Amino acid sequence: MEPRGEVFVLGLVLSIVVLLLSVMISVWARRFTRTLGDYYVAGRSIGALNNGLAMVSLALSLTTFIGLTALIIEGLYIAVAVYASFTAAFIGLMVLAAPYLRRHKSFTTMAFISERYDSKTLRYISVVVMLIVSVLYLGGNLKGIGIVFYFLLGVPEIWGIIVGGLVVTLYVTLGGMYGVTYNQTMQSIVLIFCLMFPVAIVLRTIGAAGWAFPPLGYGDMVPLMTSAVPHYFWAMVAHPVVYIGVFLGSFFGIIGLPHFVMRFFTVRDAKEARWSTVICVFLVGLVNTTVYATGFAAVYYMQTAGADIPTAAYDYVVFILVEVLAGEGWLALAIAGSVAAGLSTVSGLLMIMGAGLIHDLYSEFNSKFEALPFGAVLGLVAGLSFNQALSTFFGIGGMPWPWIWGIIGLLLGAVLTQLFFKPDVDDESKLKLSYGAMLLVGILVIVFSFEPPEFILEAIMWSFGIAAAGLGVPIVLGIWWKRTNKYGVGAGMVIGTLISFISWLMIGYLGMDPVDIPFPFFAKYFYGPLGWIKVIAVAVPLSFILTIVVSWLTPPPSEDLQRQVDEMHGWTDVDPKRYNGKGLPITIIVLSIIIMWFITTLYDQFPK
Amino acid sequence: MSNDARRGYKIEVWVTAICFIVVAITGGFFSSFVVIFNEVFFNQVPTPEQLVAFYGETMFVFKEHLSVWGFPLHYFLLIVLSWIGATAIGAIWCIVMDRLEEQQRA
């Protein structure tokens, strides 16, 4: 898709309104922040409706506007299956984790894992996993805002990234979780209206009878579609285990994604946590089904009007359709909606990254020596970011500059930690540090977004997979099986994360074809469209099996730790038999083995 | 554990298990079932001459009598079950857990 030659004034004005509104809300919300609990979890005062709406915008990242339609055009059935899983996964999150996590009274996923298993090592490992999944999730979204500015508003991409990034960093830093929550609520409303109305107009233009309700308003056009594209609804594209991989990634990934889980620590009580999820799943489904309608309209329009939309522009087909079939006024709305979608996701991720660094890492160090690696790594990242900025703006790049700035950053980080680190800081100091950390993380993320992953949706699906194997499994077992201990969780977490992360490095980052990878031997089964998703169907089951088996073979957790499970479920008394049977772990192991075996079946029936 | 507590525990575990299984089917496994049992939803028909180059001699079209509000049954079920279905299951689970929580407090 060619970028606009001129600035699209109406679109730019509406986008700036969204940006300004976000900052204003945060400045207003700042008055509520007095303590560390206010900053990280909004004083645990958020109601169900507010939290539900905030979760909607967190869930519906820029992929709603950019990415999903491309997947629908290229293979409807997989796209529908992916988003069916994603939508239903919120109920999985609710029944398996949400209210129980709220009762646990942690601030973050990492704190939960550390406290439930009484292990600092697990806290550090989970922070690393959190940073991996957050960066994967985040880079694409911030870059997406830049793309929206570039292609649709005629503003250079880099300014989109910088302006969008600075605005979101500013309002997260200023407003903390209150600012993030109220902003996400506003952004959800903007996003829903800015997608539903333009799509309704598009459906009316192509002649759908039920255009007023886009999610189910195009049924009368199905015969026309099947005569134009007979295979549109055909399902036999990918091996069935792909959908099971999608299920595992969505259901346990959403439980493992710390920025989703953090929302449940902000609500008043477990009841509000439950109902906020119901509100969220209804609205997420409403928006997702509207996106299917958009994909349908796009394919129908391309086939019947002979419109030649190049494959590279499939990502932006929502905007193309709205502009051609609804007009520029509606396009301006859709652009504003997409900016809101991008901002909301980025803000949630910045919040959890800042909280993870200060609350879960910095506060845990007892001496300057313990804090040394933290400072050094942060310095290294800052040095590399500085190098990236120099390369982008002044063209000073290439070898050996990354090495030079990396080493300078590393040494500087180590020295500064030794000079300024203080153990046992009080909450007021932590709050001040949190402001600084949030600002620093925001700036680093902006710089890293100059060169993010190419395909936003794919990067996000990978982050779901890594989160599922690395964080989702220990959370679920920690809530539902008392016998789970730190040794089992350590084994499952590390192996599950490594399998999914190394697969991402090889397939997602280096672009290797999984079928050509000699090791492991079953990589040849990762064939077909989105065949790499089968990696999740290995990593998650293996993480479950290892956690359960190693927990069984090692000493049980202390009574105090087991008591946490009863408390999370709302019991005031303790009963060692509750949540401690053999039925659940054995069922999980059997199902896990069946899923992994399933990958090797039906080999000859699907396109390679 | 008192009888009431034991009953509450069983309700919590079983209702949660059933809700999770149902939502896992609607949200994930149903997609697989459509692929595995594709003959239920699709007919294999001769390809029209102008499309043979693209689809081969035979192609699959959904069974027209299996449609709801114009949509193919499998497509309708996928989007409606994972949306309205999941919301309804979630709401039912919430109501049961709300009651259970009240009993725990009492």
Interface residues (C-beta under 8 A of the other chain):
Chain A: Y77 V80 A81 Y83 A84 S85 T87 A88 A89 F90 I91 G92 M94 V95 L96 P99 P215 L216 Y218 G219 D220 M221 V222 P223 T226 P230 H231 F233 W234 A235 M236 A238 H239 P240 V241 Y243 I244 V246 F247 L248 S250 F251 A270 K271 R274 W275 T277 V278 V281 F282 G285 L286 N288 T289 Y292 H569 G570 W571 T572 D573 D575 K577 R578
Chain B: M1 A5 Y9 E12 T16 C19 F20 V23 A24 T26 G27 G28 F29 F30 S31 S32 F33 V34 V35 I36 N38 F41 F42 L51 Y55 M59 F60 V61 F62 S67 W69 G70 F71 P72 H74 Y75 L78 I79 V80 L81 S82 W83 I84 G85 A86 T87 I89 G90 A91 W93 C94 M97 D98 L100 E101 Q104
